[in-house]
Amino acid sequence: MDYPTPNRRRFLQGMAFTTAAFTVPGVFAEELSRTPRQTEGPFYPDRMPLDTDNDLLIINDKITPGVGQITHLTGRILSPAGEPVRNAVVEIWQADNNGVYLHSRSDNGENRDANFQGFGRFLTGSKGEYYFRTIKPVPYAPRTPHIHFAINIK
């Protein structure tokens, strides 16, 4: 009768431990870094649009979409432990294709694209995912192209 040698036994124990480490979530996981609090970006809408859904290209039932290159913006909200956060409210706001915000103090307000929503809101699901359909941000003096985010977790 053959008995396993100590080397073989140690090898098999090591393999079992390694397999467990890669299959059991979070065994060696470190806590994720929290995004630090930041000041709210400028031009958060001072009057909300009639439509605040996650499709910034179409306002309510209008046929004409906002002008700009269509962009799909997706992501996930995770807790520091890496778990999805359900029911987080994700808001975005951005300037339209002319560099004009949905705000009374935005420059060139008369050039605002009336078909672009400029603001959207999404409630994350069980996987912490969000999705927006918007336009590719454009630069305006003196800023580079960008989209503002606000995330509220209750």
Protein Blocks (a to p, Z undefined) as FASTA:
>chain_A
ZZddfklmmmmmmmmmmmmmmmmghklpccddddddddddehiafbdcfblcfblkbgcj
bfbdceddddddddddddfkopacehiacddddddfkopacdfkbghklmpcfkbnoiac
ddddfkopacddddddddddfbdcddddddddZZ
